[in-house]
Amino acid sequence: MESVFKEGNVAVVTGAALGIGRAAAHRFASLGMRVCMVDLTSDDLDDALSYVQGAAPDPDNVMAANADVADMSQMRKLRDAVKGRFGPVDVLMNNAVTRVGAGFWDDLEDWHRAVDVNLWGVIHGVRAFVPDMIASGKPGVVINMGSKQGITNPPGNSVYNLTKAAIKSFTESLQHHLRTGDNPAVTAHLVIPGWTTGGKREHKPGAWLPDQVVDEMLPRIENGDFYIVCPDGEVTREMDRTRILWSAGDITENRPPLSRWHGGFDDAFKAFDPD
Ligand SMILES: NC(=O)c1ccc[n+]([C@@H]2O[C@H](COP(=O)([O-])OP(=O)(O)OC[C@H]3O[C@@H](n4cnc5c(N)ncnc54)[C@H](O)[C@@H]3O)[C@@H](O)[C@H]2O)c1
């Protein structure tokens, strides 16, 4: 099947000012796609727009828009703006993230904000854009950004973990809905990056660069893969497989939750060989 990542097709990327979103927007533009880069404010987005326009055959193919993904009315306005400028959307990448509320007893406001941006932002993106994608009758791709933290649930950032676990559930249900609906040529995918240098963080050895996530993501989506688990410089695909299966085993083997970090299961985890 012809790739949806092709000249003239339209992509919307949220959280596109920095990190993986910016790298994806750059790649889409370099393929001749028309790209809408969305972020909360113009800080960083203006620079990112110039960077991405530099990759586009025509700078008018790239637009930047300020929108808060946590606000459905802003997402509807965004949809109308993209439709007005570029027409129907072919690729929706729900990528925006906030990292507020990392501590278990952090402000309740921060927990609400984390859920509003990280989870509701994805649901809003889908509800704003996907009905038109289905109605177009054309192939399309929805990329939702998950995390290994939404699967293995490590201690440290519970609200982030819960939003990413919910995105996994939501995206699985979405893909089932699309596959059995009016236009199964629109497909949803859960991209699960490893440790990647995003934001304005200093790149450390062992982390992947955002471009490496994009390199992994595009051919895997073209191949029809749903779960796209990225390794990084420290964690191999085999290590991810072991960790995910161990985590599922907390339920099936009646271990305590988060047993990998429990202290009482270190030897059992080391000896665990899923094969
Ligand atoms: N970087 C990693 O190691 C890593 C690992 C696993 C998963 N992920 C996921 O990949 C995605 C990208 O991560 P990253 O590290 O490249 O992100 P990043 O921090 O580099 O960029 C996130 C962008 O989202 C924007 N944003 C924040 N709140 C917003 C809002 N309400 N509306 C619109 N935009 C908003 C920010 O301004 C920023 O530009 C995220 O969903 C993240 O959870 C990243």
The ligand as a Gaussian input file, in Angstrom:
#p B3LYP/6-31G(d) Opt

LIG

0 1
 N       11.675000      12.015000      25.583000
 C       11.505000      10.805000      26.067000
 O       12.439000      10.182000      26.633000
 C       10.163000      10.111000      25.929000
 C       10.040000       8.781000      26.393000
 C        8.795000       8.159000      26.286000
 C        7.717000       8.834000      25.741000
 N        7.876000      10.121000      25.306000
 C        6.705000      10.794000      24.737000
 O        7.031000      11.337000      23.475000
 C        6.336000      12.584000      23.298000
 C        7.330000      13.688000      22.985000
 O        8.247000      13.782000      24.066000
 P        9.441000      14.850000      24.025000
 O       10.389000      14.484000      25.130000
 O        9.943000      14.967000      22.639000
 O        8.634000      16.167000      24.462000
 P        9.202000      17.656000      24.707000
 O        9.136000      17.945000      26.168000
 O       10.504000      17.837000      23.994000
 O        8.118000      18.525000      23.929000
 C        6.784000      18.551000      24.340000
 C        6.121000      19.732000      23.669000
 O        4.741000      19.743000      24.056000
 C        4.370000      21.095000      24.247000
 N        3.181000      21.201000      25.095000
 C        3.112000      21.078000      26.435000
 N        1.849000      21.270000      26.847000
 C        1.102000      21.525000      25.747000
 C       -0.271000      21.828000      25.527000
 N       -1.114000      21.877000      26.561000
 N       -0.703000      22.044000      24.267000
 C        0.162000      22.010000      23.220000
 N        1.488000      21.732000      23.364000
 C        1.950000      21.499000      24.617000
 C        5.592000      21.715000      24.899000
 O        5.569000      23.147000      24.825000
 C        6.722000      21.088000      24.098000
 O        7.058000      21.835000      22.964000
 C        5.557000      12.828000      24.587000
 O        4.217000      12.396000      24.436000
 C        6.280000      11.981000      25.607000
 O        5.463000      11.579000      26.670000
 C        9.073000      10.774000      25.383000

